[in-house]
């Protein structure tokens, strides 16, 4: 069976986000923005998983669009956490690269599914 790239990338990203959340809470005592990041960052893959068993094409498009929105929100929280010095530049660039890849794939999936 062919690997589902967006499924694996979003899952691996969620694992990284959980680790980042734990670090932000334990070391930085940052609870508000990190919780938002945790919610949006793990929701991407959850909605992709839901889309796997969509009951119709519009349902699939809706779930993937929600994933896209969550990815965009996650990108925002990463930017904010970096600008407020909760995430250092090295880690930020790694997470930023991951979320940008996910965003590009999701945009492509949503666009092609709507055609």
C-alpha positions in Angstrom: 0.0 0.0 0.0 1.3 3.5 -0.9 2.3 5.7 2.0 0.0 8.6 2.7 2.5 11.5 2.9 0.2 14.0 4.5 -1.0 11.5 7.1 2.5 10.6 8.1 3.8 14.2 8.1 0.9 15.5 10.1 1.3 12.7 12.7 5.1 13.2 13.0 4.4 16.9 13.4 1.8 16.3 16.1 4.4 14.2 18.0 6.9 17.1 17.8 4.2 19.6 18.9 3.4 17.5 21.9 7.1 17.5 22.8 7.4 21.2 22.3 4.3 21.8 24.5 5.7 19.7 27.3 9.0 21.7 27.1 7.2 25.1 27.1 5.2 24.1 30.1 8.0 22.5 32.1 10.9 24.9 31.3 9.2 28.2 30.4 6.1 28.0 32.5 4.2 29.1 29.4 0.6 27.7 29.6 -1.7 29.8 27.3 0.0 30.1 23.9 1.5 26.6 24.2 -2.0 25.1 24.9 -3.3 26.8 21.7 -0.4 25.4 19.8 -1.0 21.9 21.2 -4.7 22.1 20.2 -4.2 23.4 16.6 -1.0 21.4 16.0 -2.5 18.0 16.9 -5.9 18.8 15.2 -4.3 18.9 11.8 -3.6 15.2 11.7 -6.9 14.3 13.5 -8.9 16.0 10.8 -6.8 14.3 8.1 -7.6 11.0 9.8 -11.3 11.9 9.8 -11.1 12.7 6.1 -9.9 9.2 5.3 -13.4 7.9 6.1 -15.4 10.8 4.8 -18.9 9.9 3.7 -18.8 12.1 0.6 -16.4 14.3 -1.5 -17.8 17.5 0.1 -17.2 15.9 3.6 -13.7 15.1 2.6 -13.1 18.6 1.3 -14.5 20.0 4.5 -12.3 17.9 6.8 -9.2 18.7 4.7 -10.1 22.4 4.8 -10.4 22.3 8.6 -6.9 20.7 8.6 -5.7 23.5 6.5 -7.2 26.1 8.8 -5.6 24.4 11.8 -2.2 24.3 10.1 -2.5 28.0 9.4 -3.4 28.7 13.0 -0.4 26.5 14.2 1.9 28.6 11.9 0.6 31.7 13.7 1.3 30.3 17.2 4.8 29.2 16.1 5.5 32.7 14.9 4.2 34.3 18.0 6.1 32.0 20.3 9.3 32.7 18.4 8.8 36.5 18.4 8.1 36.4 22.2 11.3 34.4 22.8 9.6 31.2 23.9 11.0 29.2 21.0 14.6 29.7 19.9 15.4 30.4 16.3 16.9 27.0 15.6 13.9 25.1 16.8 11.5 27.6 15.2 13.1 27.1 11.8 12.6 23.3 12.1 9.0 23.6 13.1 8.4 26.3 10.5 9.8 24.1 7.8 7.5 21.3 8.8 4.3 23.4 9.0 5.1 25.0 5.7 5.4 21.6 4.0 2.1 20.5 5.5 0.4 23.8 4.4 1.6 23.3 0.8 0.4 19.7 0.7 -3.0 20.6 2.2 -3.5 23.6 -0.2 -2.8 21.2 -3.1 -5.2 18.6 -1.8 -8.0 21.0 -1.2 -7.6 22.7 -4.6 -7.4 19.5 -6.6 -10.4 18.0 -4.6 -12.5 21.0 -5.5 -11.9 20.5 -9.3 
